[in-house]
Amino acid sequence: MGYEIISRDGDGVVVRFTAGAGEVNALFGKVRARINKELQIPGFRPGHIPRSMLEQRFGNLIRTEVAESLRESLAASMLDEQDWVLSGKDQSGGDALPAENEDYVFEQKFTLFELEAPEGYDGLALTLPAFDADEAVERTLESVQWRLVDYQKVDRASRDKDLVLVQAGRPSEGREPEKMALRIGMEDLGAGLDDLLKDRVPGDGFTARIEFDKPVEGAENGKPTDFEVIEVREPVLPALDDELARKAGRFQTMDEFRASIRERAEARWKVDRREALETQALDILLSRVDFEPPAYMVDNLAGDFARNLEGERDENTDKALREISERKVKEFLVLRAIGMKESLGPSPEELDRETANGGSRSSVIDRIRNRMTLEHILSKATVEERKEQPSTTASAGGQGWSWRICAPAVPAAD
């Protein structure tokens, strides 16, 4: 089998394919044998139908199937060697059918998808939050302390991080109050309630309800709920000592525990840093080009994602899968365009080594070239690390509603 590129005009390429007579005959034999076994004709056992009868009844079907198989295999072999992406438009070709004992020669026109590399991919300005290893260690240790926290009853007004035991109920519903343990600062029941629980002592009570920041059509504010503070407990964090190291991390000393946390934090940061830079660089590049990727590429990738998805799918899931797939295909095509412009790609030795493991030639080229392209882009980029500024946005009310003091509800009539 072989092929020859006989003309190219813009994005159209005409290829002449040739399958030798031996290959044609072998495929005729396979197709004919399969049809012979599958047929159920009275008076003949499956697989023993005379060839003359097969030719008379199914000759054109056999030749058509052989033609389709040869065209598909020849085109696939050619595309694995050529560095092409097809546009997805119908690939036109002749309709001549093969004949036994003859070479099968046909021409086919392919329409290619071609994308120009976006401008300014060298010297991208990227930013990252500054990484502070000491801060990461302390933050991790604090989370460990809070996982092992204990609470002690105190005789004072409640404050941030305290655990407040309350009774909550709606008298209008005539039910017994429900006992709850709410930690101030965690917004256990939603925005606004923590502020109402601060500076309270046992015996204090108030009535509150969920209210919208702005009127919402078809929605009403929540029903009034009575709260009574029963007890206030303050957190007692375990000391950062060797005992904590042994209990939380199976280390002998706190120094060993800290060193392990630092090592893991730095390793995690290297991975996160790379992912953040790649995503940011691709965001910038995609914002500089406007194109529709070939639909078949998006469909194929979305199908792959769907097959690996557990559980039932709905319309929203399918829409999300398609959006993700379209993004991934666009990333691939933009990196491919830049890589081709920069003449990046695997060496012959690397290509031979990778294809020897079972990968197709075209997929190996795409994978290695795009990896090299990302390396090239990031090596030319300027990266600034900035200290993150604390958020000044108040959480209460930020979701469109919050707990607010209201008038007590009218008790239910007996």
C-alpha positions as CSV (number, residue, x, y, z in Angstrom):
1,M,0.0,0.0,0.0
2,G,1.2,3.5,-0.7
3,Y,0.2,7.0,-1.5
4,E,1.4,10.1,-3.4
5,I,0.4,13.7,-2.9
6,I,-0.3,14.9,-6.4
7,S,-1.5,18.5,-5.8
8,R,-2.1,21.1,-3.1
9,D,-4.2,24.2,-3.4
10,G,-4.7,26.3,-0.3
11,D,-6.1,24.0,2.4
12,G,-7.0,21.3,-0.1
13,V,-4.8,18.3,-0.8
14,V,-5.3,15.6,-3.4
15,V,-3.7,12.2,-2.7
16,R,-3.5,9.2,-4.9
17,F,-3.6,5.9,-3.1
18,T,-2.6,2.5,-4.4
19,A,-3.3,-0.9,-2.9
20,G,-1.5,-3.8,-4.5
21,A,-3.4,-6.7,-6.1
22,G,-2.2,-9.1,-3.4
23,E,-3.7,-6.9,-0.6
24,V,-6.9,-6.5,-2.6
25,N,-7.2,-10.2,-3.2
26,A,-6.6,-11.0,0.5
27,L,-9.3,-8.5,1.6
28,F,-11.8,-9.9,-0.9
29,G,-11.2,-13.3,0.6
30,K,-11.8,-12.1,4.1
31,V,-15.0,-10.2,3.3
32,R,-16.4,-13.0,1.2
33,A,-15.6,-15.6,3.9
34,R,-17.3,-13.5,6.6
35,I,-20.4,-12.9,4.6
36,N,-20.5,-16.7,3.7
37,K,-20.6,-17.6,7.4
38,E,-23.2,-15.0,8.3
39,L,-25.7,-15.9,5.6
40,Q,-28.7,-18.2,6.2
41,I,-29.8,-19.6,2.8
42,P,-32.1,-22.6,2.8
43,G,-30.3,-25.7,1.5
44,F,-26.8,-24.5,2.3
45,R,-24.8,-24.7,5.5
46,P,-23.3,-21.4,6.7
47,G,-19.8,-21.1,5.1
48,H,-20.6,-23.5,2.3
49,I,-22.5,-21.2,-0.1
50,P,-21.1,-21.4,-3.7
51,R,-19.0,-18.5,-4.7
52,S,-21.0,-18.0,-7.9
53,M,-24.2,-17.5,-5.8
54,L,-22.3,-15.0,-3.5
55,E,-21.1,-13.0,-6.5
56,Q,-24.5,-13.0,-8.1
57,R,-26.3,-11.8,-5.1
58,F,-23.7,-9.8,-3.1
59,G,-21.0,-9.0,-5.6
60,N,-21.5,-5.2,-5.4
61,L,-21.8,-5.3,-1.6
62,I,-18.5,-7.2,-1.3
63,R,-16.7,-4.8,-3.6
64,T,-18.1,-1.8,-1.8
65,E,-17.1,-3.2,1.6
66,V,-13.6,-4.0,0.3
67,A,-13.3,-0.4,-1.1
68,E,-14.4,1.2,2.1
69,S,-12.0,-0.9,4.1
70,L,-9.1,-0.1,1.8
71,R,-9.9,3.6,1.7
72,E,-10.1,3.8,5.5
73,S,-6.9,1.9,6.1
74,L,-4.9,3.7,3.4
75,A,-6.1,7.1,4.6
76,A,-5.4,6.2,8.3
77,S,-1.9,5.1,7.4
78,M,-1.2,8.2,5.4
79,L,-2.6,10.5,8.1
80,D,-0.4,8.8,10.7
81,E,2.7,9.8,8.6
82,Q,1.5,13.3,7.6
83,D,1.4,16.1,10.2
84,W,-2.1,17.2,9.3
85,V,-5.3,18.1,11.1
86,L,-8.4,17.7,9.0
87,S,-11.1,20.3,9.0
88,G,-13.8,17.7,9.3
89,K,-15.5,18.6,6.1
90,D,-16.4,15.8,3.7
91,Q,-13.3,14.3,2.2
92,S,-14.1,13.8,-1.5
93,G,-12.9,11.0,-3.7
94,G,-13.7,8.8,-6.7
95,D,-16.3,6.1,-6.5
96,A,-14.4,3.4,-8.5
97,L,-14.6,-0.1,-6.9
98,P,-11.7,-2.5,-6.7
99,A,-11.4,-5.7,-8.7
100,E,-9.6,-8.9,-7.8
101,N,-6.2,-9.5,-9.3
102,E,-5.8,-5.8,-10.0
103,D,-4.2,-2.9,-8.1
104,Y,-6.7,-0.6,-6.6
105,V,-5.9,3.0,-7.4
106,F,-8.1,6.0,-6.4
107,E,-7.7,9.7,-5.6
108,Q,-9.1,11.5,-2.6
109,K,-9.2,15.2,-1.7
110,F,-8.7,16.2,2.0
111,T,-9.5,19.6,3.4
112,L,-6.9,20.6,6.1
113,F,-7.5,22.8,9.2
114,E,-4.7,25.4,9.5
115,L,-4.3,27.9,12.3
116,E,-1.8,30.8,12.4
117,A,0.2,31.1,15.7
118,P,-1.1,33.9,17.9
119,E,1.1,37.0,18.2
120,G,3.3,37.7,21.2
121,Y,3.7,34.2,22.6
122,D,7.3,35.1,23.4
123,G,7.6,37.2,26.6
124,L,4.2,36.7,28.2
125,A,3.8,38.5,31.5
126,L,2.6,36.1,34.1
127,T,1.9,36.6,37.8
128,L,1.7,34.2,40.7
129,P,1.0,34.5,44.4
130,A,4.2,34.5,46.3
131,F,5.0,31.3,48.1
132,D,6.1,31.5,51.7
133,A,7.3,28.1,53.0
134,D,7.3,29.2,56.6
135,E,3.7,30.5,56.3
136,A,2.7,27.2,54.6
137,V,4.2,25.2,57.5
138,E,2.5,27.3,60.2
139,R,-0.9,27.2,58.3
140,T,-0.7,23.4,58.1
141,L,0.2,23.1,61.8
142,E,-2.7,25.3,62.7
143,S,-5.1,23.1,60.8
144,V,-3.7,20.1,62.6
145,Q,-4.2,21.8,65.9
146,W,-7.9,22.6,65.0
147,R,-8.4,19.0,64.1
148,L,-7.4,18.0,67.6
149,V,-9.0,20.9,69.4
150,D,-10.8,20.6,72.7
151,Y,-13.4,23.0,74.1
152,Q,-13.7,24.2,77.7
153,K,-16.7,25.9,79.3
154,V,-16.0,29.6,80.1
155,D,-17.9,32.2,82.1
156,R,-17.7,35.1,79.8
157,A,-19.3,36.6,76.7
158,S,-18.8,34.7,73.4
159,R,-16.2,35.8,70.8
160,D,-14.7,34.6,67.6
161,K,-13.9,30.9,67.3
162,D,-15.8,30.0,70.4
163,L,-18.2,27.1,70.4
164,V,-21.7,28.4,71.4
165,L,-24.4,25.9,72.5
166,V,-27.8,27.2,71.7
167,Q,-31.4,26.2,71.6
168,A,-33.2,27.2,68.4
169,G,-36.8,26.8,67.4
170,R,-39.9,28.4,65.9
171,P,-42.7,28.9,68.4
172,S,-45.2,29.4,65.6
173,E,-44.6,25.7,64.6
174,G,-45.2,24.4,68.1
175,R,-42.1,22.2,68.1
176,E,-39.5,21.6,70.8
177,P,-36.4,23.8,70.4
178,E,-33.4,22.1,68.7
179,K,-30.0,22.0,70.5
180,M,-27.1,23.1,68.3
181,A,-23.3,23.6,68.7
182,L,-22.2,26.5,66.5
183,R,-18.6,27.6,66.1
184,I,-18.3,31.4,65.6
185,G,-16.4,32.1,62.4
186,M,-17.6,29.0,60.5
187,E,-21.0,30.3,59.4
188,D,-22.5,26.9,60.2
189,L,-26.0,28.0,59.4
190,G,-25.2,30.7,56.9
191,A,-24.0,34.3,56.7
192,G,-24.8,36.8,59.4
193,L,-25.6,34.5,62.3
194,D,-22.0,34.5,63.7
195,D,-22.2,38.2,64.2
196,L,-25.5,37.8,66.1
197,L,-23.9,35.1,68.4
198,K,-20.9,37.3,69.4
199,D,-20.9,39.0,72.8
200,R,-23.5,36.7,74.2
201,V,-23.6,35.0,77.6
202,P,-25.7,32.0,78.8
203,G,-29.3,33.0,79.0
204,D,-29.2,35.6,76.3
205,G,-31.8,35.2,73.6
206,F,-32.7,36.8,70.3
207,T,-35.0,36.2,67.3
208,A,-33.6,36.2,63.8
209,R,-34.6,35.1,60.3
210,I,-33.0,34.8,56.9
211,E,-33.7,37.9,54.8
212,F,-32.8,38.7,51.2
213,D,-30.5,41.8,50.6
214,K,-32.9,42.8,47.8
215,P,-36.5,41.6,47.0
216,V,-36.4,38.4,45.0
217,E,-39.4,37.7,42.8
218,G,-41.3,34.6,44.0
219,A,-39.2,34.2,47.1
220,E,-40.0,35.2,50.7
221,N,-37.8,35.9,53.8
222,G,-37.4,33.0,56.2
223,K,-39.5,32.4,59.2
224,P,-38.4,33.9,62.6
225,T,-36.3,31.6,64.7
226,D,-35.8,32.0,68.5
227,F,-32.2,31.4,69.7
228,E,-31.2,31.1,73.3
229,V,-27.5,30.8,74.4
230,I,-27.1,27.8,76.8
231,E,-23.3,27.7,77.1
232,V,-20.1,29.2,75.8
233,R,-16.9,27.2,75.3
234,E,-13.5,28.4,74.2
235,P,-11.2,26.4,72.0
236,V,-8.1,24.9,73.6
237,L,-5.5,24.0,71.0
238,P,-2.9,21.4,71.7
239,A,0.7,22.6,72.1
240,L,3.0,22.4,69.1
241,D,5.3,19.9,70.8
242,D,6.7,16.4,70.2
243,E,3.6,14.8,71.5
244,L,1.5,16.5,68.8
245,A,4.0,15.4,66.2
246,R,3.7,11.8,67.3
247,K,-0.1,11.9,67.5
248,A,-0.7,13.7,64.2
249,G,2.2,12.7,62.0
250,R,3.8,9.7,63.6
251,F,7.1,11.6,63.9
252,Q,9.3,11.6,67.0
253,T,9.9,15.3,67.2
254,M,8.2,18.5,66.2
255,D,11.3,19.4,64.2
256,E,10.9,16.3,62.1
257,F,7.2,17.0,61.6
258,R,7.9,20.6,60.5
259,A,10.6,19.4,58.0
260,S,8.2,16.9,56.5
261,I,5.4,19.5,56.2
262,R,7.9,21.9,54.5
263,E,9.1,19.3,52.1
264,R,5.6,18.3,51.0
265,A,4.5,22.0,50.8
266,E,7.4,22.9,48.5
267,A,6.8,19.8,46.3
268,R,3.1,20.7,46.1
269,W,3.9,24.3,45.2
270,K,6.2,23.2,42.3
271,V,3.3,21.3,40.8
272,D,0.7,24.0,41.5
273,R,3.1,26.7,40.2
274,R,3.6,24.8,36.9
275,E,-0.1,24.2,36.5
276,A,-0.9,27.8,37.3
277,L,1.6,29.2,34.8
278,E,0.4,26.8,32.0
279,T,-3.2,27.7,32.6
280,Q,-2.5,31.5,32.7
281,A,-0.3,31.3,29.6
282,L,-3.0,29.4,27.7
283,D,-5.7,31.8,28.8
284,I,-3.7,34.7,27.4
285,L,-3.0,32.9,24.1
286,L,-6.6,31.8,23.6
287,S,-7.7,35.3,24.2
288,R,-5.6,36.4,21.2
289,V,-7.2,34.1,18.6
290,D,-10.8,33.6,17.6
291,F,-11.6,30.4,15.8
292,E,-13.9,27.4,15.8
293,P,-12.1,24.1,16.2
294,P,-13.1,21.1,14.0
295,A,-16.4,19.8,15.5
296,Y,-15.4,16.2,15.1
297,M,-12.4,16.7,17.4
298,V,-14.6,18.2,20.1
299,D,-17.1,15.4,19.7
300,N,-14.5,12.7,20.0
301,L,-13.0,14.2,23.1
302,A,-16.3,14.8,24.7
303,G,-17.2,11.2,24.0
304,D,-14.0,10.0,25.6
305,F,-14.8,12.1,28.7
306,A,-18.3,10.8,28.8
307,R,-17.2,7.1,28.6
308,N,-15.0,7.7,31.7
309,L,-17.7,9.5,33.6
310,E,-19.4,7.6,36.4
311,G,-23.1,8.0,37.2
312,E,-25.9,9.3,35.1
313,R,-25.5,12.3,32.7
314,D,-28.0,15.0,32.1
315,E,-28.1,18.0,29.7
316,N,-26.0,20.2,32.0
317,T,-23.3,17.5,32.3
318,D,-23.2,17.1,28.5
319,K,-22.9,20.8,28.1
320,A,-20.1,21.0,30.6
321,L,-18.2,18.1,29.0
322,R,-18.5,19.8,25.6
323,E,-17.2,23.2,27.0
324,I,-14.2,21.4,28.6
325,S,-13.6,19.5,25.4
326,E,-13.7,22.6,23.2
327,R,-11.2,24.3,25.5
328,K,-8.8,21.3,25.4
329,V,-9.0,21.1,21.6
330,K,-8.4,24.8,21.3
331,E,-5.3,24.6,23.6
332,F,-4.0,21.7,21.5
333,L,-4.4,23.5,18.2
334,V,-2.9,26.8,19.5
335,L,0.1,25.0,20.9
336,R,0.4,23.0,17.7
337,A,0.4,26.2,15.6
338,I,3.2,27.7,17.7
339,G,5.2,24.5,17.8
340,M,5.1,24.2,14.0
341,K,6.1,27.9,13.6
342,E,9.1,27.3,16.0
343,S,9.9,23.9,14.2
344,L,9.6,22.1,17.5
345,G,9.2,18.3,17.7
346,P,10.8,15.0,18.7
347,S,14.1,13.9,17.3
348,P,14.1,10.8,15.0
349,E,15.6,8.8,17.9
350,E,12.9,9.9,20.3
351,L,10.2,9.3,17.8
352,D,11.4,5.8,17.1
353,R,11.6,5.1,20.9
354,E,8.1,6.3,21.6
355,T,6.4,4.7,18.7
356,A,8.2,1.4,19.6
357,N,6.0,1.4,22.8
358,G,2.8,1.3,20.7
359,G,2.0,4.9,20.2
360,S,1.0,6.1,16.7
361,R,3.5,8.3,15.0
362,S,1.1,11.3,14.7
363,S,0.0,11.2,18.4
364,V,3.6,10.9,19.6
365,I,4.6,14.0,17.5
366,D,1.6,16.0,18.8
367,R,2.3,15.1,22.4
368,I,6.0,15.8,22.4
369,R,5.7,18.9,20.3
370,N,3.0,20.5,22.5
371,R,5.1,19.7,25.6
372,M,8.1,21.3,24.1
373,T,6.0,24.3,23.0
374,L,4.8,24.9,26.5
375,E,8.3,24.7,27.8
376,H,9.4,27.2,25.1
377,I,6.6,29.6,26.0
378,L,7.2,29.4,29.8
379,S,11.0,29.8,29.3
380,K,10.4,33.1,27.5
381,A,7.8,34.4,29.9
382,T,8.4,36.8,32.8
383,V,6.9,35.7,36.1
384,E,6.2,38.1,38.9
385,E,5.3,36.7,42.3
386,R,3.0,39.0,44.3
387,K,2.0,38.8,48.0
388,E,-1.7,38.2,48.2
389,Q,-3.7,41.0,49.7
390,P,-6.3,40.0,52.4
391,S,-9.8,40.2,51.1
392,T,-11.8,43.2,52.3
393,T,-15.1,41.9,51.2
394,A,-17.4,41.0,54.1
395,S,-18.8,37.6,54.0
396,A,-22.2,38.5,55.6
397,G,-24.7,39.3,52.9
398,G,-22.3,38.4,50.1
399,Q,-24.5,35.6,49.0
400,G,-27.6,37.7,48.6
401,W,-29.1,36.9,52.0
402,S,-28.1,36.7,55.7
403,W,-29.5,36.2,59.2
404,R,-31.0,39.4,60.7
405,I,-32.7,40.3,63.9
406,C,-36.4,40.4,63.6
407,A,-39.5,40.6,65.8
408,P,-40.4,37.4,67.7
409,A,-42.9,35.1,66.1
410,V,-46.4,34.8,67.4
411,P,-46.7,31.5,69.3
412,A,-48.9,28.8,67.8
413,A,-52.4,28.7,69.4
414,D,-53.2,25.7,71.6
